Amino acid sequence: GDRVAAAPARPSPPRRVGPGDGNRRRGDARAAGVPLVPVAVAGTDEAMGRGTGRIGRYPITVEICEPIHPADFEDHLDPLGEMTEAWRRRIDAVLRSHYEG
């Protein structure tokens, strides 16, 4: 995956995602026919300053993982569950490599 830098920004207003007549739920990649892109964020636990409630300066890593294509799961018994598990495996692999070195 590629590495990117992230900085605080103002939240953007909500918007409809995906093609269609507007009746789709926001973020429903399967219904929209678009890939689900897992994004792993590591280092936020250190930035939060354990026990202080304050955010400190600490490097945070954001890694964009390989996309998950809903079409690859259409013939599965539980497509949504399988996609969720694939998402977890990709995020876990990135976080494990970050924290375990």
The 8 nearest C-alpha neighbors of each residue, nearest first, counted from 0:
[[1, 64, 63, 62, 65, 2, 93, 38],
 [0, 2, 63, 62, 3, 64, 61, 65],
 [1, 3, 62, 61, 0, 63, 4, 60],
 [4, 2, 61, 5, 1, 62, 60, 63],
 [3, 5, 61, 6, 2, 60, 59, 62],
 [6, 4, 3, 7, 61, 59, 60, 8],
 [5, 7, 8, 4, 59, 9, 3, 61],
 [8, 6, 5, 9, 10, 4, 59, 11],
 [9, 7, 10, 6, 11, 5, 12, 4],
 [8, 10, 11, 7, 12, 6, 13, 5],
 [11, 9, 8, 12, 13, 7, 14, 6],
 [10, 12, 9, 13, 14, 8, 7, 15],
 [11, 13, 14, 10, 9, 15, 8, 16],
 [14, 12, 11, 15, 10, 25, 16, 26],
 [15, 13, 16, 12, 25, 11, 17, 21],
 [14, 16, 25, 21, 17, 13, 24, 23],
 [17, 15, 25, 26, 14, 18, 24, 23],
 [18, 16, 31, 19, 15, 33, 28, 23],
 [19, 17, 31, 16, 20, 21, 23, 32],
 [20, 18, 21, 17, 23, 22, 31, 16],
 [19, 21, 22, 18, 23, 17, 15, 16],
 [20, 22, 23, 19, 15, 18, 24, 16],
 [23, 21, 20, 24, 19, 15, 25, 18],
 [24, 22, 21, 25, 27, 19, 30, 20],
 [23, 25, 27, 26, 22, 16, 15, 21],
 [24, 26, 16, 27, 15, 23, 14, 17],
 [25, 27, 28, 24, 16, 17, 31, 23],
 [26, 28, 29, 30, 24, 25, 31, 23],
 [29, 27, 31, 33, 30, 26, 32, 35],
 [28, 30, 32, 69, 31, 27, 33, 34],
 [31, 29, 32, 28, 27, 23, 33, 17],
 [30, 32, 28, 17, 29, 33, 18, 27],
 [33, 31, 29, 30, 28, 69, 34, 70],
 [32, 34, 28, 31, 35, 29, 68, 69],
 [35, 33, 68, 67, 66, 36, 28, 69],
 [34, 36, 67, 66, 28, 37, 68, 33],
 [35, 37, 66, 34, 67, 38, 64, 65],
 [38, 36, 64, 86, 63, 35, 39, 66],
 [37, 39, 63, 62, 64, 36, 40, 61],
 [40, 38, 62, 90, 61, 41, 63, 37],
 [39, 41, 61, 60, 38, 62, 42, 59],
 [42, 40, 60, 59, 43, 94, 39, 61],
 [43, 41, 59, 44, 45, 60, 46, 58],
 [42, 44, 46, 45, 41, 59, 47, 40],
 [43, 45, 42, 47, 46, 48, 49, 41],
 [44, 46, 43, 47, 42, 48, 57, 49],
 [47, 45, 43, 57, 55, 48, 44, 54],
 [46, 48, 54, 44, 45, 53, 49, 55],
 [49, 47, 46, 51, 45, 53, 54, 55],
 [50, 48, 51, 47, 45, 52, 44, 46],
 [49, 51, 52, 48, 53, 47, 45, 54],
 [52, 50, 53, 48, 49, 47, 54, 55],
 [51, 53, 50, 48, 47, 54, 49, 55],
 [54, 52, 51, 48, 47, 55, 49, 46],
 [53, 55, 47, 46, 48, 52, 56, 51],
 [56, 54, 46, 57, 48, 47, 53, 45],
 [57, 55, 46, 58, 54, 47, 45, 48],
 [56, 58, 46, 55, 59, 45, 42, 43],
 [59, 57, 42, 60, 56, 46, 43, 45],
 [58, 60, 42, 41, 43, 57, 61, 40],
 [61, 59, 41, 40, 42, 62, 58, 4],
 [60, 62, 40, 39, 3, 2, 41, 59],
 [63, 61, 2, 39, 38, 1, 64, 0],
 [62, 64, 38, 0, 1, 37, 39, 2],
 [65, 63, 0, 37, 38, 62, 66, 36],
 [64, 66, 0, 36, 67, 63, 37, 89],
 [67, 65, 36, 35, 34, 64, 68, 37],
 [66, 68, 35, 34, 36, 69, 65, 82],
 [67, 69, 34, 70, 71, 66, 35, 33],
 [70, 68, 29, 71, 72, 34, 67, 32],
 [69, 71, 73, 72, 68, 32, 29, 74],
 [70, 72, 69, 68, 73, 74, 67, 75],
 [73, 71, 78, 75, 70, 69, 74, 82],
 [74, 72, 70, 75, 71, 78, 69, 76],
 [73, 75, 72, 76, 78, 71, 70, 77],
 [76, 74, 78, 72, 77, 73, 81, 71],
 [75, 77, 78, 74, 73, 81, 72, 80],
 [76, 78, 80, 75, 79, 81, 72, 74],
 [79, 77, 72, 81, 75, 80, 73, 82],
 [78, 80, 82, 81, 77, 83, 72, 29],
 [81, 79, 83, 77, 82, 78, 84, 85],
 [80, 82, 84, 78, 83, 79, 77, 85],
 [83, 81, 85, 79, 84, 80, 78, 86],
 [84, 82, 86, 80, 81, 85, 79, 87],
 [83, 85, 87, 81, 86, 82, 80, 88],
 [86, 84, 82, 88, 83, 87, 81, 89],
 [85, 87, 83, 89, 84, 88, 37, 82],
 [88, 86, 84, 90, 85, 89, 91, 83],
 [87, 89, 91, 85, 86, 90, 92, 84],
 [90, 88, 92, 86, 87, 91, 85, 93],
 [89, 91, 87, 93, 39, 92, 88, 94],
 [92, 90, 88, 94, 93, 89, 87, 95],
 [93, 91, 95, 89, 90, 94, 88, 96],
 [94, 92, 96, 90, 91, 95, 97, 89],
 [95, 93, 97, 91, 96, 92, 98, 90],
 [94, 96, 92, 98, 97, 93, 99, 91],
 [95, 97, 93, 99, 100, 94, 98, 92],
 [98, 96, 94, 95, 100, 99, 93, 41],
 [99, 97, 95, 100, 96, 94, 41, 42],
 [98, 100, 96, 95, 97, 94, 93, 92],
 [99, 96, 97, 98, 95, 94, 93, 92]]
